[in-house]
């Protein structure tokens, strides 16, 4: 019998505007909540989705920026 334990996690984000439309090309930044260090910078695809696999366990701050929109954290 083999048991496995994972030491990583993932974050999936879909970016929508206030009307509910997706925002392709939005820049999603993940920062460590304790350190403030940028861990990953992603760009939302044509469906407004961004995916960050293989993250170390912990708390993250997610911020989103796109031209014509106010930055959201």
PDB file of N, CA, C, O and CB in Angstrom:
ATOM      1  N   UNK A   1       0.851  -1.179   0.000  1.00  0.00           N
ATOM      2  CA  UNK A   1       0.000   0.000   0.000  1.00  0.00           C
ATOM      3  C   UNK A   1       0.896   1.241   0.000  1.00  0.00           C
ATOM      4  O   UNK A   1       1.857   1.322   0.765  1.00  0.00           O
ATOM      5  CB  UNK A   1      -0.968  -0.001   1.230  1.00  0.00           C
ATOM      6  N   UNK A   2       0.576   2.186  -0.849  1.00  0.00           N
ATOM      7  CA  UNK A   2       1.350   3.427  -0.938  1.00  0.00           C
ATOM      8  C   UNK A   2       0.453   4.609  -0.588  1.00  0.00           C
ATOM      9  O   UNK A   2      -0.693   4.688  -1.032  1.00  0.00           O
ATOM     10  CB  UNK A   2       1.961   3.604  -2.360  1.00  0.00           C
ATOM     11  N   UNK A   3       0.977   5.502   0.194  1.00  0.00           N
ATOM     12  CA  UNK A   3       0.260   6.726   0.556  1.00  0.00           C
ATOM     13  C   UNK A   3       1.036   7.915   0.013  1.00  0.00           C
ATOM     14  O   UNK A   3       2.266   7.905  -0.010  1.00  0.00           O
ATOM     15  CB  UNK A   3       0.072   6.842   2.105  1.00  0.00           C
ATOM     16  N   UNK A   4       0.322   8.926  -0.419  1.00  0.00           N
ATOM     17  CA  UNK A   4       0.978  10.122  -0.952  1.00  0.00           C
ATOM     18  C   UNK A   4       0.475  11.350  -0.212  1.00  0.00           C
ATOM     19  O   UNK A   4      -0.686  11.429   0.190  1.00  0.00           O
ATOM     20  CB  UNK A   4       0.724  10.263  -2.475  1.00  0.00           C
ATOM     21  N   UNK A   5       1.355  12.279  -0.048  1.00  0.00           N
ATOM     22  CA  UNK A   5       0.996  13.556   0.563  1.00  0.00           C
ATOM     23  C   UNK A   5       1.584  14.650  -0.309  1.00  0.00           C
ATOM     24  O   UNK A   5       2.759  14.601  -0.673  1.00  0.00           O
ATOM     25  CB  UNK A   5       1.512  13.663   2.049  1.00  0.00           C
ATOM     26  N   UNK A   6       0.771  15.626  -0.639  1.00  0.00           N
ATOM     27  CA  UNK A   6       1.251  16.696  -1.505  1.00  0.00           C
ATOM     28  C   UNK A   6       1.779  17.853  -0.664  1.00  0.00           C
ATOM     29  O   UNK A   6       1.292  18.116   0.435  1.00  0.00           O
ATOM     30  CB  UNK A   6       0.130  17.180  -2.446  1.00  0.00           C
ATOM     31  N   UNK A   7       2.778  18.533  -1.199  1.00  0.00           N
ATOM     32  CA  UNK A   7       3.333  19.685  -0.485  1.00  0.00           C
ATOM     33  C   UNK A   7       3.140  20.964  -1.287  1.00  0.00           C
ATOM     34  O   UNK A   7       3.779  21.978  -1.010  1.00  0.00           O
ATOM     35  CB  UNK A   7       4.824  19.468  -0.188  1.00  0.00           C
ATOM     36  N   UNK A   8       2.250  20.915  -2.290  1.00  0.00           N
ATOM     37  CA  UNK A   8       1.963  22.115  -3.079  1.00  0.00           C
ATOM     38  C   UNK A   8       0.462  22.289  -3.250  1.00  0.00           C
ATOM     39  O   UNK A   8      -0.319  21.364  -3.026  1.00  0.00           O
ATOM     40  CB  UNK A   8       2.652  22.040  -4.454  1.00  0.00           C
ATOM     41  N   UNK A   9       0.083  23.473  -3.644  1.00  0.00           N
ATOM     42  CA  UNK A   9      -1.321  23.782  -3.911  1.00  0.00           C
ATOM     43  C   UNK A   9      -1.435  24.544  -5.218  1.00  0.00           C
ATOM     44  O   UNK A   9      -0.462  24.687  -5.957  1.00  0.00           O
ATOM     45  CB  UNK A   9      -1.941  24.597  -2.752  1.00  0.00           C
ATOM     46  N   UNK A  10      -2.625  25.025  -5.490  1.00  0.00           N
ATOM     47  CA  UNK A  10      -2.857  25.762  -6.727  1.00  0.00           C
ATOM     48  C   UNK A  10      -3.920  26.827  -6.515  1.00  0.00           C
ATOM     49  O   UNK A  10      -4.735  26.726  -5.598  1.00  0.00           O
ATOM     50  CB  UNK A  10      -3.274  24.811  -7.856  1.00  0.00           C
ATOM     51  N   UNK A  11      -3.909  27.837  -7.356  1.00  0.00           N
ATOM     52  CA  UNK A  11      -4.920  28.885  -7.348  1.00  0.00           C
ATOM     53  C   UNK A  11      -5.423  29.055  -8.773  1.00  0.00           C
ATOM     54  O   UNK A  11      -4.638  29.184  -9.713  1.00  0.00           O
ATOM     55  CB  UNK A  11      -4.350  30.230  -6.779  1.00  0.00           C
ATOM     56  N   UNK A  12      -6.735  29.053  -8.918  1.00  0.00           N
ATOM     57  CA  UNK A  12      -7.367  29.301 -10.217  1.00  0.00           C
ATOM     58  C   UNK A  12      -8.206  30.567 -10.089  1.00  0.00           C
ATOM     59  O   UNK A  12      -8.936  30.735  -9.112  1.00  0.00           O
ATOM     60  CB  UNK A  12      -8.249  28.074 -10.678  1.00  0.00           C
ATOM     61  N   UNK A  13      -8.104  31.457 -11.073  1.00  0.00           N
ATOM     62  CA  UNK A  13      -8.785  32.746 -11.050  1.00  0.00           C
ATOM     63  C   UNK A  13      -9.511  32.950 -12.377  1.00  0.00           C
ATOM     64  O   UNK A  13      -8.971  32.641 -13.439  1.00  0.00           O
ATOM     65  CB  UNK A  13      -7.780  33.904 -10.782  1.00  0.00           C
ATOM     66  N   UNK A  14     -10.731  33.471 -12.313  1.00  0.00           N
ATOM     67  CA  UNK A  14     -11.409  33.946 -13.515  1.00  0.00           C
ATOM     68  C   UNK A  14     -11.750  35.411 -13.267  1.00  0.00           C
ATOM     69  O   UNK A  14     -12.375  35.743 -12.260  1.00  0.00           O
ATOM     70  CB  UNK A  14     -12.703  33.087 -13.847  1.00  0.00           C
ATOM     71  N   UNK A  15     -11.341  36.284 -14.180  1.00  0.00           N
ATOM     72  CA  UNK A  15     -11.509  37.727 -14.023  1.00  0.00           C
ATOM     73  C   UNK A  15     -12.749  38.177 -14.804  1.00  0.00           C
ATOM     74  O   UNK A  15     -12.866  37.950 -16.008  1.00  0.00           O
ATOM     75  CB  UNK A  15     -10.237  38.493 -14.511  1.00  0.00           C
ATOM     76  N   UNK A  16     -13.674  38.824 -14.075  1.00  0.00           N
ATOM     77  CA  UNK A  16     -14.898  39.371 -14.657  1.00  0.00           C
ATOM     78  C   UNK A  16     -14.952  40.869 -14.415  1.00  0.00           C
ATOM     79  O   UNK A  16     -14.412  41.348 -13.418  1.00  0.00           O
ATOM     80  CB  UNK A  16     -16.150  38.682 -14.066  1.00  0.00           C
ATOM     81  N   UNK A  17     -15.593  41.624 -15.307  1.00  0.00           N
ATOM     82  CA  UNK A  17     -15.854  43.035 -15.029  1.00  0.00           C
ATOM     83  C   UNK A  17     -17.192  43.151 -14.313  1.00  0.00           C
ATOM     84  O   UNK A  17     -17.833  42.139 -14.029  1.00  0.00           O
ATOM     85  CB  UNK A  17     -15.850  43.881 -16.341  1.00  0.00           C
ATOM     86  N   UNK A  18     -17.618  44.372 -14.020  1.00  0.00           N
ATOM     87  CA  UNK A  18     -18.844  44.576 -13.241  1.00  0.00           C
ATOM     88  C   UNK A  18     -20.107  44.137 -13.971  1.00  0.00           C
ATOM     89  O   UNK A  18     -21.147  43.943 -13.342  1.00  0.00           O
ATOM     90  CB  UNK A  18     -18.971  46.024 -12.869  1.00  0.00           C
ATOM     91  N   UNK A  19     -20.030  43.977 -15.296  1.00  0.00           N
ATOM     92  CA  UNK A  19     -21.200  43.522 -16.051  1.00  0.00           C
ATOM     93  C   UNK A  19     -21.251  41.996 -16.154  1.00  0.00           C
ATOM     94  O   UNK A  19     -22.226  41.431 -16.650  1.00  0.00           O
ATOM     95  CB  UNK A  19     -21.193  44.137 -17.450  1.00  0.00           C
ATOM     96  N   UNK A  20     -20.186  41.334 -15.679  1.00  0.00           N
ATOM     97  CA  UNK A  20     -20.128  39.879 -15.744  1.00  0.00           C
ATOM     98  C   UNK A  20     -19.366  39.348 -16.937  1.00  0.00           C
ATOM     99  O   UNK A  20     -19.250  38.134 -17.102  1.00  0.00           O
ATOM    100  CB  UNK A  20     -21.499  39.329 -15.766  1.00  0.00           C
ATOM    101  N   UNK A  21     -18.833  40.247 -17.788  1.00  0.00           N
ATOM    102  CA  UNK A  21     -18.032  39.818 -18.938  1.00  0.00           C
ATOM    103  C   UNK A  21     -16.611  39.473 -18.480  1.00  0.00           C
ATOM    104  O   UNK A  21     -16.069  40.113 -17.579  1.00  0.00           O
ATOM    105  CB  UNK A  21     -18.000  40.926 -20.032  1.00  0.00           C
ATOM    106  N   UNK A  22     -16.019  38.464 -19.105  1.00  0.00           N
ATOM    107  CA  UNK A  22     -14.649  38.109 -18.750  1.00  0.00           C
ATOM    108  C   UNK A  22     -13.691  39.180 -19.247  1.00  0.00           C
ATOM    109  O   UNK A  22     -14.002  39.919 -20.181  1.00  0.00           O
ATOM    110  CB  UNK A  22     -14.271  36.733 -19.334  1.00  0.00           C
ATOM    111  N   UNK A  23     -12.511  39.261 -18.612  1.00  0.00           N
ATOM    112  CA  UNK A  23     -11.498  40.258 -18.972  1.00  0.00           C
ATOM    113  C   UNK A  23     -10.234  39.521 -19.414  1.00  0.00           C
ATOM    114  O   UNK A  23      -9.358  39.243 -18.596  1.00  0.00           O
ATOM    115  CB  UNK A  23     -11.195  41.227 -17.768  1.00  0.00           C
ATOM    116  N   UNK A  24     -10.140  39.205 -20.706  1.00  0.00           N
ATOM    117  CA  UNK A  24      -8.919  38.555 -21.190  1.00  0.00           C
ATOM    118  C   UNK A  24      -7.733  39.511 -21.114  1.00  0.00           C
ATOM    119  O   UNK A  24      -7.886  40.722 -21.279  1.00  0.00           O
ATOM    120  CB  UNK A  24      -9.106  38.057 -22.637  1.00  0.00           C
ATOM    121  N   UNK A  25      -6.560  38.957 -20.863  1.00  0.00           N
ATOM    122  CA  UNK A  25      -5.350  39.777 -20.815  1.00  0.00           C
ATOM    123  C   UNK A  25      -5.112  40.473 -19.491  1.00  0.00           C
ATOM    124  O   UNK A  25      -4.110  41.173 -19.345  1.00  0.00           O
ATOM    125  CB  UNK A  25      -5.404  40.793 -21.881  1.00  0.00           C
ATOM    126  N   UNK A  26      -6.004  40.305 -18.515  1.00  0.00           N
ATOM    127  CA  UNK A  26      -5.789  40.908 -17.199  1.00  0.00           C
ATOM    128  C   UNK A  26      -4.536  40.299 -16.570  1.00  0.00           C
ATOM    129  O   UNK A  26      -4.276  39.106 -16.728  1.00  0.00           O
ATOM    130  CB  UNK A  26      -7.034  40.697 -16.275  1.00  0.00           C
ATOM    131  N   UNK A  27      -3.770  41.107 -15.866  1.00  0.00           N
ATOM    132  CA  UNK A  27      -2.561  40.632 -15.204  1.00  0.00           C
ATOM    133  C   UNK A  27      -2.909  40.303 -13.751  1.00  0.00           C
ATOM    134  O   UNK A  27      -3.384  41.155 -13.000  1.00  0.00           O
ATOM    135  CB  UNK A  27      -1.410  41.697 -15.286  1.00  0.00           C
ATOM    136  N   UNK A  28      -2.662  39.054 -13.377  1.00  0.00           N
ATOM    137  CA  UNK A  28      -2.958  38.557 -12.032  1.00  0.00           C
ATOM    138  C   UNK A  28      -1.624  38.353 -11.319  1.00  0.00           C
ATOM    139  O   UNK A  28      -0.755  37.630 -11.806  1.00  0.00           O
ATOM    140  CB  UNK A  28      -3.800  37.216 -12.076  1.00  0.00           C
ATOM    141  N   UNK A  29      -1.470  38.991 -10.168  1.00  0.00           N
ATOM    142  CA  UNK A  29      -0.236  38.877  -9.405  1.00  0.00           C
ATOM    143  C   UNK A  29      -0.517  38.208  -8.069  1.00  0.00           C
ATOM    144  O   UNK A  29      -1.413  38.628  -7.337  1.00  0.00           O
ATOM    145  CB  UNK A  29       0.409  40.259  -9.195  1.00  0.00           C
ATOM    146  N   UNK A  30       0.245  37.171  -7.751  1.00  0.00           N
ATOM    147  CA  UNK A  30       0.140  36.473  -6.469  1.00  0.00           C
ATOM    148  C   UNK A  30       1.340  36.858  -5.622  1.00  0.00           C
ATOM    149  O   UNK A  30       2.485  36.738  -6.056  1.00  0.00           O
ATOM    150  CB  UNK A  30       0.064  34.921  -6.664  1.00  0.00           C
ATOM    151  N   UNK A  31       1.066  37.321  -4.408  1.00  0.00           N
ATOM    152  CA  UNK A  31       2.138  37.696  -3.481  1.00  0.00           C
ATOM    153  C   UNK A  31       1.945  36.945  -2.185  1.00  0.00           C
ATOM    154  O   UNK A  31       0.815  36.676  -1.776  1.00  0.00           O
ATOM    155  CB  UNK A  31       2.163  39.228  -3.229  1.00  0.00           C
ATOM    156  N   UNK A  32       3.046  36.604  -1.535  1.00  0.00           N
ATOM    157  CA  UNK A  32       2.961  35.970  -0.222  1.00  0.00           C
ATOM    158  C   UNK A  32       2.401  36.970   0.780  1.00  0.00           C
ATOM    159  O   UNK A  32       2.923  38.078   0.902  1.00  0.00           O
ATOM    160  CB  UNK A  32       4.350  35.448   0.239  1.00  0.00           C
ATOM    161  N   UNK A  33       1.352  36.598   1.496  1.00  0.00           N
ATOM    162  CA  UNK A  33       0.707  37.532   2.428  1.00  0.00           C
ATOM    163  C   UNK A  33       1.629  37.969   3.553  1.00  0.00           C
ATOM    164  O   UNK A  33       1.559  39.115   3.998  1.00  0.00           O
ATOM    165  CB  UNK A  33      -0.533  36.902   3.015  1.00  0.00           C
ATOM    166  N   UNK A  34       2.499  37.070   4.024  1.00  0.00           N
ATOM    167  CA  UNK A  34       3.395  37.430   5.135  1.00  0.00           C
ATOM    168  C   UNK A  34       4.573  38.280   4.672  1.00  0.00           C
ATOM    169  O   UNK A  34       4.993  39.198   5.378  1.00  0.00           O
ATOM    170  CB  UNK A  34       3.913  36.172   5.819  1.00  0.00           C
ATOM    171  N   UNK A  35       5.110  37.977   3.487  1.00  0.00           N
ATOM    172  CA  UNK A  35       6.327  38.645   3.023  1.00  0.00           C
ATOM    173  C   UNK A  35       6.076  39.773   2.035  1.00  0.00           C
ATOM    174  O   UNK A  35       6.897  40.682   1.909  1.00  0.00           O
ATOM    175  CB  UNK A  35       7.234  37.645   2.396  1.00  0.00           C
ATOM    176  N   UNK A  36       4.936  39.722   1.325  1.00  0.00           N
ATOM    177  CA  UNK A  36       4.668  40.700   0.285  1.00  0.00           C
ATOM    178  C   UNK A  36       5.446  40.430  -0.992  1.00  0.00           C
ATOM    179  O   UNK A  36       5.307  41.162  -1.972  1.00  0.00           O
ATOM    180  CB  UNK A  36       4.986  42.073   0.785  1.00  0.00           C
ATOM    181  N   UNK A  37       6.256  39.392  -0.986  1.00  0.00           N
ATOM    182  CA  UNK A  37       7.071  39.042  -2.149  1.00  0.00           C
ATOM    183  C   UNK A  37       6.191  38.490  -3.274  1.00  0.00           C
ATOM    184  O   UNK A  37       5.343  37.627  -3.044  1.00  0.00           O
ATOM    185  CB  UNK A  37       8.155  38.010  -1.760  1.00  0.00           C
ATOM    186  N   UNK A  38       6.401  38.995  -4.486  1.00  0.00           N
ATOM    187  CA  UNK A  38       5.658  38.496  -5.644  1.00  0.00           C
ATOM    188  C   UNK A  38       6.109  37.065  -5.918  1.00  0.00           C
ATOM    189  O   UNK A  38       7.295  36.792  -6.100  1.00  0.00           O
ATOM    190  CB  UNK A  38       5.880  39.409  -6.904  1.00  0.00           C
ATOM    191  N   UNK A  39       5.145  36.172  -5.943  1.00  0.00           N
ATOM    192  CA  UNK A  39       5.424  34.761  -6.140  1.00  0.00           C
ATOM    193  C   UNK A  39       5.216  34.368  -7.593  1.00  0.00           C
ATOM    194  O   UNK A  39       5.982  33.573  -8.137  1.00  0.00           O
ATOM    195  CB  UNK A  39       4.546  33.913  -5.233  1.00  0.00           C
ATOM    196  N   UNK A  40       4.183  34.920  -8.225  1.00  0.00           N
ATOM    197  CA  UNK A  40       3.846  34.552  -9.596  1.00  0.00           C
ATOM    198  C   UNK A  40       3.088  35.697 -10.238  1.00  0.00           C
ATOM    199  O   UNK A  40       2.270  36.343  -9.583  1.00  0.00           O
ATOM    200  CB  UNK A  40       3.012  33.244  -9.640  1.00  0.00           C
ATOM    201  N   UNK A  41       3.348  35.957 -11.510  1.00  0.00           N
ATOM    202  CA  UNK A  41       2.588  36.906 -12.312  1.00  0.00           C
ATOM    203  C   UNK A  41       2.031  36.140 -13.499  1.00  0.00           C
ATOM    204  O   UNK A  41       2.772  35.486 -14.232  1.00  0.00           O
ATOM    205  CB  UNK A  41       3.471  38.124 -12.773  1.00  0.00           C
ATOM    206  N   UNK A  42       0.707  36.227 -13.684  1.00  0.00           N
ATOM    207  CA  UNK A  42       0.017  35.475 -14.728  1.00  0.00           C
ATOM    208  C   UNK A  42      -0.767  36.430 -15.613  1.00  0.00           C
ATOM    209  O   UNK A  42      -1.073  37.550 -15.204  1.00  0.00           O
ATOM    210  CB  UNK A  42      -0.920  34.410 -14.114  1.00  0.00           C
ATOM    211  N   UNK A  43      -1.090  35.996 -16.816  1.00  0.00           N
ATOM    212  CA  UNK A  43      -1.958  36.762 -17.703  1.00  0.00           C
ATOM    213  C   UNK A  43      -3.187  35.922 -18.002  1.00  0.00           C
ATOM    214  O   UNK A  43      -3.075  34.768 -18.417  1.00  0.00           O
ATOM    215  CB  UNK A  43      -1.219  37.167 -19.019  1.00  0.00           C
ATOM    216  N   UNK A  44      -4.369  36.510 -17.787  1.00  0.00           N
ATOM    217  CA  UNK A  44      -5.615  35.799 -18.041  1.00  0.00           C
ATOM    218  C   UNK A  44      -5.745  35.475 -19.524  1.00  0.00           C
ATOM    219  O   UNK A  44      -5.413  36.296 -20.380  1.00  0.00           O
ATOM    220  CB  UNK A  44      -6.820  36.628 -17.565  1.00  0.00           C
ATOM    221  N   UNK A  45      -6.228  34.277 -19.820  1.00  0.00           N
ATOM    222  CA  UNK A  45      -6.398  33.854 -21.215  1.00  0.00           C
ATOM    223  C   UNK A  45      -7.660  34.462 -21.818  1.00  0.00           C
ATOM    224  O   UNK A  45      -8.285  35.326 -21.203  1.00  0.00           O
ATOM    225  CB  UNK A  45      -6.454  32.318 -21.311  1.00  0.00           C
ATOM    226  N   UNK A  46      -8.040  34.020 -23.013  1.00  0.00           N
ATOM    227  CA  UNK A  46      -9.203  34.587 -23.712  1.00  0.00           C
ATOM    228  C   UNK A  46     -10.517  34.355 -22.964  1.00  0.00           C
ATOM    229  O   UNK A  46     -11.520  35.008 -23.253  1.00  0.00           O
ATOM    230  CB  UNK A  46      -9.307  33.993 -25.104  1.00  0.00           C
ATOM    231  N   UNK A  47     -10.513  33.427 -22.003  1.00  0.00           N
ATOM    232  CA  UNK A  47     -11.701  33.176 -21.169  1.00  0.00           C
ATOM    233  C   UNK A  47     -11.633  33.908 -19.840  1.00  0.00           C
ATOM    234  O   UNK A  47     -12.483  33.692 -18.977  1.00  0.00           O
ATOM    235  CB  UNK A  47     -11.863  31.686 -20.918  1.00  0.00           C
ATOM    236  N   UNK A  48     -10.631  34.775 -19.658  1.00  0.00           N
ATOM    237  CA  UNK A  48     -10.454  35.508 -18.410  1.00  0.00           C
ATOM    238  C   UNK A  48      -9.872  34.664 -17.296  1.00  0.00           C
ATOM    239  O   UNK A  48      -9.895  35.073 -16.135  1.00  0.00           O
ATOM    240  CB  UNK A  48     -11.758  36.073 -17.969  1.00  0.00           C
ATOM    241  N   UNK A  49      -9.347  33.484 -17.630  1.00  0.00           N
ATOM    242  CA  UNK A  49      -8.853  32.540 -16.623  1.00  0.00           C
ATOM    243  C   UNK A  49      -7.337  32.559 -16.510  1.00  0.00           C
ATOM    244  O   UNK A  49      -6.623  32.741 -17.496  1.00  0.00           O
ATOM    245  CB  UNK A  49      -9.319  31.136 -16.952  1.00  0.00           C
ATOM    246  N   UNK A  50      -6.867  32.369 -15.292  1.00  0.00           N
ATOM    247  CA  UNK A  50      -5.440  32.233 -15.015  1.00  0.00           C
ATOM    248  C   UNK A  50      -5.285  31.128 -13.977  1.00  0.00           C
ATOM    249  O   UNK A  50      -6.132  30.981 -13.096  1.00  0.00           O
ATOM    250  CB  UNK A  50      -4.810  33.590 -14.513  1.00  0.00           C
ATOM    251  N   UNK A  51      -4.218  30.358 -14.075  1.00  0.00           N
ATOM    252  CA  UNK A  51      -4.024  29.202 -13.220  1.00  0.00           C
ATOM    253  C   UNK A  51      -2.582  29.174 -12.737  1.00  0.00           C
ATOM    254  O   UNK A  51      -1.651  29.299 -13.532  1.00  0.00           O
ATOM    255  CB  UNK A  51      -4.381  27.896 -13.963  1.00  0.00           C
ATOM    256  N   UNK A  52      -2.402  29.010 -11.439  1.00  0.00           N
ATOM    257  CA  UNK A  52      -1.064  28.934 -10.849  1.00  0.00           C
ATOM    258  C   UNK A  52      -0.922  27.615 -10.101  1.00  0.00           C
ATOM    259  O   UNK A  52      -1.381  27.498  -8.965  1.00  0.00           O
ATOM    260  CB  UNK A  52      -0.801  30.138  -9.896  1.00  0.00           C
ATOM    261  N   UNK A  53      -0.290  26.616 -10.725  1.00  0.00           N
ATOM    262  CA  UNK A  53      -0.066  25.339 -10.048  1.00  0.00           C
ATOM    263  C   UNK A  53       1.222  25.376  -9.222  1.00  0.00           C
ATOM    264  O   UNK A  53       2.005  26.323  -9.303  1.00  0.00           O
ATOM    265  CB  UNK A  53      -0.005  24.195 -11.072  1.00  0.00           C
ATOM    266  N   UNK A  54       1.418  24.347  -8.444  1.00  0.00           N
ATOM    267  CA  UNK A  54       2.661  24.113  -7.708  1.00  0.00           C
ATOM    268  C   UNK A  54       3.068  25.271  -6.791  1.00  0.00           C
ATOM    269  O   UNK A  54       4.228  25.681  -6.770  1.00  0.00           O
ATOM    270  CB  UNK A  54       3.769  23.844  -8.680  1.00  0.00           C
ATOM    271  N   UNK A  55       2.104  25.785  -6.041  1.00  0.00           N
ATOM    272  CA  UNK A  55       2.392  26.841  -5.069  1.00  0.00           C
ATOM    273  C   UNK A  55       2.677  26.219  -3.707  1.00  0.00           C
ATOM    274  O   UNK A  55       2.095  25.196  -3.346  1.00  0.00           O
ATOM    275  CB  UNK A  55       1.212  27.844  -4.973  1.00  0.00           C
ATOM    276  N   UNK A  56       3.564  26.838  -2.966  1.00  0.00           N
ATOM    277  CA  UNK A  56       3.820  26.383  -1.600  1.00  0.00           C
ATOM    278  C   UNK A  56       2.592  26.685  -0.743  1.00  0.00           C
ATOM    279  O   UNK A  56       1.938  27.706  -0.951  1.00  0.00           O
ATOM    280  CB  UNK A  56       5.096  27.067  -1.006  1.00  0.00           C
ATOM    281  N   UNK A  57       2.271  25.827   0.203  1.00  0.00           N
ATOM    282  CA  UNK A  57       1.139  26.101   1.090  1.00  0.00           C
ATOM    283  C   UNK A  57       1.346  27.419   1.830  1.00  0.00           C
ATOM    284  O   UNK A  57       2.466  27.740   2.226  1.00  0.00           O
ATOM    285  CB  UNK A  57       0.948  24.950   2.095  1.00  0.00           C
ATOM    286  N   UNK A  58       0.286  28.170   2.013  1.00  0.00           N
ATOM    287  CA  UNK A  58       0.365  29.444   2.718  1.00  0.00           C
ATOM    288  C   UNK A  58      -0.724  30.382   2.251  1.00  0.00           C
ATOM    289  O   UNK A  58      -1.572  30.021   1.436  1.00  0.00           O
ATOM    290  CB  UNK A  58       1.729  30.085   2.519  1.00  0.00           C
ATOM    291  N   UNK A  59      -0.689  31.585   2.777  1.00  0.00           N
ATOM    292  CA  UNK A  59      -1.668  32.615   2.429  1.00  0.00           C
ATOM    293  C   UNK A  59      -1.086  33.500   1.326  1.00  0.00           C
ATOM    294  O   UNK A  59       0.096  33.844   1.342  1.00  0.00           O
ATOM    295  CB  UNK A  59      -2.057  33.468   3.682  1.00  0.00           C
ATOM    296  N   UNK A  60      -1.942  33.860   0.371  1.00  0.00           N
ATOM    297  CA  UNK A  60      -1.526  34.688  -0.756  1.00  0.00           C
ATOM    298  C   UNK A  60      -2.466  35.877  -0.918  1.00  0.00           C
ATOM    299  O   UNK A  60      -3.660  35.782  -0.631  1.00  0.00           O
ATOM    300  CB  UNK A  60      -1.483  33.859  -2.050  1.00  0.00           C
ATOM    301  N   UNK A  61      -1.919  36.990  -1.379  1.00  0.00           N
ATOM    302  CA  UNK A  61      -2.711  38.135  -1.792  1.00  0.00           C
ATOM    303  C   UNK A  61      -2.778  38.090  -3.308  1.00  0.00           C
ATOM    304  O   UNK A  61      -1.759  37.930  -3.978  1.00  0.00           O
ATOM    305  CB  UNK A  61      -2.101  39.492  -1.274  1.00  0.00           C
ATOM    306  N   UNK A  62      -3.989  38.231  -3.847  1.00  0.00           N
ATOM    307  CA  UNK A  62      -4.190  38.193  -5.289  1.00  0.00           C
ATOM    308  C   UNK A  62      -4.582  39.593  -5.741  1.00  0.00           C
ATOM    309  O   UNK A  62      -5.545  40.159  -5.223  1.00  0.00           O
ATOM    310  CB  UNK A  62      -5.279  37.136  -5.692  1.00  0.00           C
ATOM    311  N   UNK A  63      -3.855  40.159  -6.694  1.00  0.00           N
ATOM    312  CA  UNK A  63      -4.233  41.455  -7.257  1.00  0.00           C
ATOM    313  C   UNK A  63      -4.421  41.289  -8.754  1.00  0.00           C
ATOM    314  O   UNK A  63      -3.756  40.477  -9.397  1.00  0.00           O
ATOM    315  CB  UNK A  63      -3.161  42.550  -6.946  1.00  0.00           C
ATOM    316  N   UNK A  64      -5.350  42.083  -9.300  1.00  0.00           N
ATOM    317  CA  UNK A  64      -5.689  42.011 -10.716  1.00  0.00           C
ATOM    318  C   UNK A  64      -5.654  43.415 -11.301  1.00  0.00           C
ATOM    319  O   UNK A  64      -6.207  44.352 -10.727  1.00  0.00           O
ATOM    320  CB  UNK A  64      -7.083  41.356 -10.929  1.00  0.00           C
ATOM    321  N   UNK A  65      -4.994  43.551 -12.454  1.00  0.00           N
ATOM    322  CA  UNK A  65      -4.930  44.839 -13.143  1.00  0.00           C
ATOM    323  C   UNK A  65      -5.194  44.610 -14.628  1.00  0.00           C
ATOM    324  O   UNK A  65      -4.771  43.609 -15.206  1.00  0.00           O
ATOM    325  CB  UNK A  65      -3.544  45.532 -12.921  1.00  0.00           C
ATOM    326  N   UNK A  66      -5.901  45.560 -15.228  1.00  0.00           N
ATOM    327  CA  UNK A  66      -6.167  45.514 -16.665  1.00  0.00           C
ATOM    328  C   UNK A  66      -6.374  46.940 -17.149  1.00  0.00           C
ATOM    329  O   UNK A  66      -6.921  47.765 -16.418  1.00  0.00           O
ATOM    330  CB  UNK A  66      -7.413  44.620 -16.993  1.00  0.00           C
ATOM    331  N   UNK A  67      -5.946  47.243 -18.368  1.00  0.00           N
ATOM    332  CA  UNK A  67      -6.138  48.591 -18.908  1.00  0.00           C
ATOM    333  C   UNK A  67      -7.614  48.986 -18.879  1.00  0.00           C
ATOM    334  O   UNK A  67      -8.484  48.210 -19.275  1.00  0.00           O
ATOM    335  CB  UNK A  67      -5.595  48.675 -20.346  1.00  0.00           C
ATOM    336  N   UNK A  68      -7.882  50.201 -18.406  1.00  0.00           N
ATOM    337  CA  UNK A  68      -9.239  50.705 -18.336  1.00  0.00           C
ATOM    338  C   UNK A  68      -9.987  50.314 -17.064  1.00  0.00           C
ATOM    339  O   UNK A  68     -11.146  50.688 -16.886  1.00  0.00           O
ATOM    340  CB  UNK A  68      -9.996  50.228 -19.513  1.00  0.00           C
ATOM    341  N   UNK A  69      -9.326  49.558 -16.177  1.00  0.00           N
ATOM    342  CA  UNK A  69      -9.957  49.123 -14.927  1.00  0.00           C
ATOM    343  C   UNK A  69      -9.102  49.543 -13.748  1.00  0.00           C
ATOM    344  O   UNK A  69      -7.884  49.674 -13.869  1.00  0.00           O
ATOM    345  CB  UNK A  69     -10.173  47.593 -14.917  1.00  0.00           C
ATOM    346  N   UNK A  70      -9.739  49.752 -12.614  1.00  0.00           N
ATOM    347  CA  UNK A  70      -9.032  50.037 -11.378  1.00  0.00           C
ATOM    348  C   UNK A  70      -8.420  48.744 -10.854  1.00  0.00           C
ATOM    349  O   UNK A  70      -9.054  47.692 -10.928  1.00  0.00           O
ATOM    350  CB  UNK A  70      -9.979  50.672 -10.325  1.00  0.00           C
ATOM    351  N   UNK A  71      -7.198  48.801 -10.324  1.00  0.00           N
ATOM    352  CA  UNK A  71      -6.540  47.614  -9.772  1.00  0.00           C
ATOM    353  C   UNK A  71      -7.356  47.094  -8.602  1.00  0.00           C
ATOM    354  O   UNK A  71      -7.849  47.868  -7.781  1.00  0.00           O
ATOM    355  CB  UNK A  71      -5.084  47.933  -9.326  1.00  0.00           C
ATOM    356  N   UNK A  72      -7.495  45.789  -8.532  1.00  0.00           N
ATOM    357  CA  UNK A  72      -8.261  45.144  -7.464  1.00  0.00           C
ATOM    358  C   UNK A  72      -7.336  44.208  -6.700  1.00  0.00           C
ATOM    359  O   UNK A  72      -6.572  43.455  -7.304  1.00  0.00           O
ATOM    360  CB  UNK A  72      -9.491  44.366  -8.035  1.00  0.00           C
ATOM    361  N   UNK A  73      -7.403  44.254  -5.360  1.00  0.00           N
ATOM    362  CA  UNK A  73      -6.586  43.371  -4.533  1.00  0.00           C
ATOM    363  C   UNK A  73      -7.491  42.653  -3.560  1.00  0.00           C
ATOM    364  O   UNK A  73      -7.019  41.849  -2.755  1.00  0.00           O
ATOM    365  CB  UNK A  73      -5.477  44.157  -3.782  1.00  0.00           C
TER     366      UNK A  73
END
